[in-house]
């Protein structure tokens, strides 16, 4: 149904402000809050998430 688990599939998420890295695949880096917002389908500001998988998470 397009939840966070589906959005995160194929991505490796790393919080830059916490000791948190989960998943496998294209890397996405950002603050824990920005990652949570993107996984929840909420908008994040341009540049808040970086890495090769950022576009697939926010696009």
MOKA-V367480 format. One record per run of one state. SS is the DSSP state (@ for helix, = for strand, . for the rest). FROM is the first residue (numbers start at 1). TO is the last residue. If there is no record, write none. Layout:
ss->{SS SS}
from->{FROM FROM}
to->{TO TO}
This chain:
ss->{. @ . = . = . = . @ . = . @ .}
from->{1 4 9 11 16 20 24 26 31 32 40 50 51 54 59}
to->{3 8 10 15 19 23 25 30 31 39 49 50 53 58 59}
